[in-house]
Amino acid sequence: MGSHFIRYLLERYTEAVVLNLDKLTYAASLLRLKDVEKRFKDRYAFVKGDIYDAQLVAKVFRQFTPDAVVDFAAATHVDRSILEPGEFVKTDVFGTYTLLEGARKFGVKRFIKLSTDEVFGSIEKDRFTEESPFQPNSPYAASKAGGDLLCRAYFKTYGVPVIVTHFCNFFGPWQHPEKFIPLFITNLLENKKVPLYGSGRNQREWIYTEDVCLALDVLLRKGEPGEVYNVGTGGEKENWEVAIQIVKALGKDESSIVKVTDRPGHDLRYALSWSKIQALGFTPQITFERGIKETIEWYKQNRWWWEKIKQSEEFREYYEKQYPSL
């Protein structure tokens, strides 16, 4: 998602200068920004590094002197957080702390933290508001909640101009093929079965990459420091419904879907109230139906990118461990 926003900023604002700090874990790919490096070489720079590294972060802040920080850096895949929770705590909690310290010491004017609706846990009816209590049910959600609370503390104690966002589920081009939607698309393109957890009745809201960029743009310009903003779309879908839509779009049938053992702590339903960011002027532009059509087409046209990832030893080892029945 960070690569989409970098491209969005540079194309939309001719005065924008962007520094991209990234550790380049298994989920990262500089290929996502290869065109940006060529088109915007005077306004874009990349630094390889870990936000856990306080000395490096301080050096970057000192040399680049950013007006704003948008923190996409996170370990995000819930399944992996169950397998290796320590890495999530390290990145999502201590990494957030390191960035906040840099923002505090070097006078950043705006700090936007991307977080998730998963910090609230599961809700049977109604919708989570920005004031809903945190009740995380996975190591990933708990680590994100920890980072969110640090942001609140740094605003209250030090006056760091932090804005926290709770987004619903992202989807779109360039998403790593371990994630639900790209995993289903790419497996089906390879004529493989697709794994659906439990009953498949878990409900999620989905937001397309372009709308994530629009929401962040609004918050950079109009968001109030110290505030929290939920970002949703209002369109809930069960995982089974999403799976069927992808299967049909690729000319397959329901026999392609294999129900697998549900993961521990799997939340049944997320739903956000997002009138607060609507009041600032944000309205989603891309429907799920349009977005999923464009996403499927992108993965069809870019097999060269995701096939290499799925053929890697790292991905195969993870996949076999996560879905032994397939």
C-alpha positions as CSV (number, residue, x, y, z in Angstrom):
1,M,0.0,0.0,0.0
2,G,2.9,2.3,0.7
3,S,4.0,2.1,-2.9
4,H,0.6,3.2,-4.1
5,F,0.6,6.2,-1.9
6,I,4.1,7.3,-2.9
7,R,3.1,7.2,-6.5
8,Y,-0.1,9.1,-5.7
9,L,1.7,11.9,-3.9
10,L,4.3,12.4,-6.6
11,E,1.8,12.4,-9.4
12,R,-0.8,14.6,-7.6
13,Y,1.5,17.2,-6.0
14,T,4.4,18.5,-8.1
15,E,6.0,20.1,-5.0
16,A,6.0,16.8,-3.1
17,V,9.4,15.2,-2.2
18,V,9.2,11.7,-0.8
19,L,11.8,9.6,1.1
20,N,10.9,5.9,1.4
21,L,12.4,4.0,4.3
22,D,11.9,0.3,4.1
23,K,13.5,-2.8,5.5
24,L,12.7,-4.8,2.4
25,T,11.3,-7.9,4.2
26,Y,9.9,-10.9,2.2
27,A,6.7,-8.8,1.6
28,A,8.5,-5.8,0.0
29,S,9.4,-5.4,-3.6
30,L,11.3,-2.5,-5.2
31,L,9.8,-3.5,-8.5
32,R,6.6,-1.8,-7.3
33,L,8.4,1.5,-7.5
34,K,10.7,1.0,-10.4
35,D,8.8,3.4,-12.6
36,V,8.8,6.0,-9.8
37,E,12.5,5.9,-9.5
38,K,12.9,6.8,-13.2
39,R,10.0,9.4,-13.5
40,F,10.6,11.2,-10.2
41,K,14.4,10.8,-9.6
42,D,14.6,14.4,-8.4
43,R,11.8,14.1,-5.9
44,Y,12.0,10.5,-4.7
45,A,14.7,8.7,-2.6
46,F,14.9,5.3,-1.1
47,V,16.8,4.2,2.1
48,K,17.0,0.6,3.1
49,G,16.7,0.2,6.8
50,D,14.7,-1.0,9.8
51,I,12.5,1.4,11.8
52,Y,13.6,-0.6,14.8
53,D,17.1,0.9,14.3
54,A,17.0,4.1,16.4
55,Q,20.3,5.5,15.1
56,L,19.3,5.1,11.4
57,V,15.9,6.6,12.0
58,A,17.5,9.6,13.8
59,K,19.9,10.0,10.9
60,V,17.1,9.9,8.3
61,F,15.1,12.5,10.2
62,R,18.1,14.7,10.6
63,Q,19.1,14.6,7.0
64,F,15.7,14.6,5.3
65,T,13.9,16.9,7.8
66,P,10.4,15.7,6.9
67,D,7.3,17.9,7.3
68,A,5.1,14.8,7.6
69,V,5.5,11.1,8.3
70,V,3.1,8.5,7.1
71,D,3.8,5.2,8.9
72,F,2.9,2.2,6.7
73,A,5.7,0.1,8.3
74,A,4.2,-3.0,9.9
75,A,4.1,-6.7,10.0
76,T,0.5,-7.2,8.9
77,H,-0.4,-10.8,8.0
78,V,-2.5,-12.3,10.8
79,D,-1.6,-15.9,10.0
80,R,2.1,-15.1,10.3
81,S,1.5,-13.3,13.6
82,I,0.2,-16.6,15.0
83,L,3.4,-18.4,13.8
84,E,5.9,-15.7,14.9
85,P,4.3,-13.1,17.2
86,G,7.6,-11.6,18.4
87,E,8.4,-10.0,15.0
88,F,5.0,-8.3,15.1
89,V,5.6,-6.8,18.5
90,K,9.1,-5.7,17.5
91,T,7.9,-3.8,14.3
92,D,4.4,-2.7,15.3
93,V,5.2,-1.5,18.8
94,F,8.9,-0.8,19.2
95,G,9.2,0.4,15.5
96,T,6.3,2.8,16.1
97,Y,8.1,4.1,19.3
98,T,11.3,4.7,17.3
99,L,9.5,6.7,14.6
100,L,7.6,8.7,17.3
101,E,10.9,9.6,19.0
102,G,12.2,10.8,15.7
103,A,9.1,12.9,15.1
104,R,9.4,14.3,18.6
105,K,13.0,15.3,18.4
106,F,13.0,16.7,14.9
107,G,9.7,18.7,15.0
108,V,7.6,16.8,12.4
109,K,4.4,18.8,11.7
110,R,2.2,15.8,11.0
111,F,2.5,12.0,11.8
112,I,-0.1,9.6,10.4
113,K,-0.2,6.1,11.8
114,L,-2.0,3.5,9.7
115,S,-3.7,1.0,11.8
116,T,-6.5,-1.5,11.5
117,D,-10.1,-2.2,12.5
118,E,-8.8,-5.5,14.0
119,V,-7.7,-3.7,17.2
120,F,-11.4,-3.6,18.2
121,G,-12.0,-7.3,18.0
122,S,-15.2,-8.7,16.6
123,I,-18.7,-7.1,16.6
124,E,-21.9,-8.9,16.1
125,K,-24.1,-5.9,15.2
126,D,-23.7,-2.2,14.8
127,R,-20.3,-0.7,14.0
128,F,-17.1,0.3,15.8
129,T,-16.6,4.0,16.4
130,E,-13.4,5.7,17.1
131,E,-14.2,5.5,20.8
132,S,-14.8,1.7,20.8
133,P,-12.5,-0.2,23.3
134,F,-9.6,-2.2,22.0
135,Q,-10.2,-5.9,22.3
136,P,-7.7,-7.5,20.0
137,N,-7.9,-11.3,19.4
138,S,-4.7,-12.0,17.4
139,P,-1.0,-11.1,18.1
140,Y,-1.2,-8.9,15.0
141,A,-4.2,-6.9,16.3
142,A,-2.6,-6.6,19.7
143,S,0.7,-5.3,18.4
144,K,-1.2,-2.7,16.3
145,A,-3.2,-1.7,19.3
146,G,0.1,-1.2,21.2
147,G,1.4,1.1,18.5
148,D,-1.8,3.1,18.5
149,L,-1.7,3.6,22.3
150,L,1.9,4.9,22.0
151,C,0.7,7.4,19.4
152,R,-1.9,8.7,21.8
153,A,0.7,8.9,24.6
154,Y,3.1,10.9,22.5
155,F,0.4,13.4,21.6
156,K,-0.8,13.8,25.2
157,T,2.7,13.9,26.8
158,Y,4.9,15.5,24.1
159,G,2.5,17.2,21.7
160,V,3.6,15.1,18.7
161,P,1.0,15.9,16.1
162,V,-0.2,12.3,15.6
163,I,-3.2,11.1,13.7
164,V,-4.2,7.4,14.0
165,T,-6.3,5.7,11.3
166,H,-8.2,2.5,11.6
167,F,-8.7,1.1,8.1
168,C,-10.8,-1.8,6.9
169,N,-9.2,-4.4,4.6
170,F,-7.1,-3.2,1.7
171,F,-7.1,-4.8,-1.7
172,G,-5.8,-4.1,-5.2
173,P,-2.7,-4.5,-7.5
174,W,0.7,-5.4,-6.2
175,Q,-0.6,-7.0,-2.9
176,H,1.5,-9.9,-1.7
177,P,0.1,-13.3,-2.8
178,E,-0.1,-14.6,0.8
179,K,-3.1,-12.3,1.3
180,F,-6.7,-13.6,0.9
181,I,-7.8,-11.9,-2.4
182,P,-4.5,-12.3,-4.3
183,L,-3.9,-15.8,-2.9
184,F,-7.3,-16.9,-4.3
185,I,-6.8,-15.1,-7.7
186,T,-3.3,-16.5,-8.2
187,N,-4.1,-20.0,-7.1
188,L,-7.0,-20.1,-9.5
189,L,-4.8,-18.8,-12.3
190,E,-2.5,-21.7,-11.5
191,N,-5.5,-24.1,-11.6
192,K,-5.0,-24.8,-7.9
193,K,-7.6,-25.1,-5.1
194,V,-8.2,-22.2,-2.7
195,P,-8.3,-22.4,1.1
196,L,-11.3,-20.9,2.9
197,Y,-11.1,-20.7,6.7
198,G,-13.9,-22.3,8.7
199,S,-17.5,-21.6,7.5
200,G,-16.4,-18.7,5.3
201,R,-19.1,-16.6,7.0
202,N,-16.6,-14.1,8.4
203,Q,-17.5,-10.5,7.3
204,R,-15.2,-7.8,6.3
205,E,-15.3,-4.3,4.7
206,W,-13.0,-3.8,1.8
207,I,-11.3,-0.6,0.5
208,Y,-9.5,-0.3,-2.8
209,T,-6.0,1.1,-3.0
210,E,-7.0,4.3,-4.7
211,D,-9.5,5.1,-2.0
212,V,-6.8,4.5,0.7
213,C,-4.7,7.1,-1.0
214,L,-7.6,9.6,-1.1
215,A,-8.3,9.1,2.6
216,L,-4.7,9.7,3.6
217,D,-4.6,12.8,1.4
218,V,-7.6,14.2,3.2
219,L,-6.1,13.5,6.6
220,L,-2.7,15.1,5.6
221,R,-4.5,18.2,4.7
222,K,-7.5,18.3,7.1
223,G,-7.0,15.8,9.9
224,E,-6.8,17.1,13.4
225,P,-3.7,16.1,15.4
226,G,-4.5,13.9,18.4
227,E,-7.6,12.5,16.7
228,V,-8.5,9.0,15.5
229,Y,-10.3,8.3,12.2
230,N,-11.9,5.1,11.1
231,V,-11.8,4.6,7.4
232,G,-14.4,2.2,5.9
233,T,-16.6,1.9,2.9
234,G,-19.9,0.6,4.2
235,G,-19.8,-2.5,2.0
236,E,-19.6,-5.7,4.0
237,K,-19.0,-9.0,2.4
238,E,-18.7,-12.5,3.8
239,N,-15.4,-14.3,2.9
240,W,-17.5,-17.0,1.1
241,E,-19.1,-14.3,-1.0
242,V,-15.8,-12.8,-2.0
243,A,-14.4,-16.3,-2.8
244,I,-17.4,-17.1,-5.1
245,Q,-17.1,-13.8,-6.9
246,I,-13.4,-14.5,-7.7
247,V,-14.1,-18.1,-8.7
248,K,-16.8,-17.1,-11.1
249,A,-14.8,-14.3,-12.6
250,L,-12.1,-16.7,-13.4
251,G,-14.4,-19.3,-15.0
252,K,-14.1,-21.9,-12.2
253,D,-16.8,-23.5,-10.0
254,E,-17.3,-23.9,-6.2
255,S,-15.3,-27.2,-6.2
256,S,-12.2,-25.0,-6.4
257,I,-12.9,-23.8,-2.8
258,V,-11.6,-26.1,0.0
259,K,-12.7,-25.3,3.5
260,V,-9.8,-25.6,5.9
261,T,-9.5,-25.6,9.7
262,D,-10.3,-22.1,11.0
263,R,-7.4,-20.1,12.4
264,P,-7.2,-19.4,16.2
265,G,-8.8,-16.2,17.3
266,H,-10.5,-15.6,13.9
267,D,-12.8,-12.6,14.3
268,L,-16.3,-13.1,12.8
269,R,-17.1,-9.5,11.8
270,Y,-15.5,-6.1,11.4
271,A,-17.6,-3.0,10.6
272,L,-16.6,0.6,11.0
273,S,-18.5,3.9,11.5
274,W,-16.5,6.4,9.5
275,S,-18.7,9.5,9.5
276,K,-15.8,11.4,11.1
277,I,-13.6,11.3,8.0
278,Q,-16.6,11.7,5.8
279,A,-17.1,15.1,7.5
280,L,-13.6,16.1,6.3
281,G,-14.7,15.3,2.7
282,F,-13.7,11.7,2.1
283,T,-16.0,9.5,0.1
284,P,-14.8,6.2,-1.5
285,Q,-14.8,6.3,-5.3
286,I,-14.3,2.6,-6.2
287,T,-16.9,0.0,-5.6
288,F,-15.9,-3.5,-4.6
289,E,-17.2,-4.9,-7.8
290,R,-15.1,-2.5,-9.9
291,G,-12.1,-2.9,-7.7
292,I,-12.1,-6.7,-7.8
293,K,-12.5,-6.7,-11.6
294,E,-9.5,-4.4,-11.9
295,T,-7.5,-6.4,-9.4
296,I,-8.2,-9.8,-11.1
297,E,-7.1,-8.3,-14.5
298,W,-3.9,-6.9,-13.0
299,Y,-2.9,-10.3,-11.6
300,K,-3.7,-11.9,-15.0
301,Q,-1.4,-9.4,-16.7
302,N,1.5,-9.5,-14.2
303,R,2.2,-13.2,-13.6
304,W,5.9,-12.4,-14.0
305,W,5.8,-10.6,-10.6
306,W,3.7,-12.9,-8.4
307,E,4.9,-16.3,-9.9
308,K,8.4,-15.5,-8.8
309,I,7.2,-14.9,-5.3
310,K,5.1,-18.0,-5.1
311,Q,8.0,-20.1,-6.4
312,S,10.4,-18.9,-3.7
313,E,11.4,-21.3,-1.0
314,E,10.2,-18.9,1.7
315,F,6.7,-18.8,0.2
316,R,6.4,-22.5,-0.4
317,E,7.6,-23.2,3.2
318,Y,5.0,-20.9,4.6
319,Y,2.2,-22.2,2.4
320,E,2.8,-25.8,3.2
321,K,2.9,-25.0,6.9
322,Q,-0.3,-22.9,6.8
323,Y,-2.3,-25.1,4.5
324,P,-1.1,-28.7,4.9
325,S,-4.3,-30.2,3.6
326,L,-3.6,-28.6,0.2
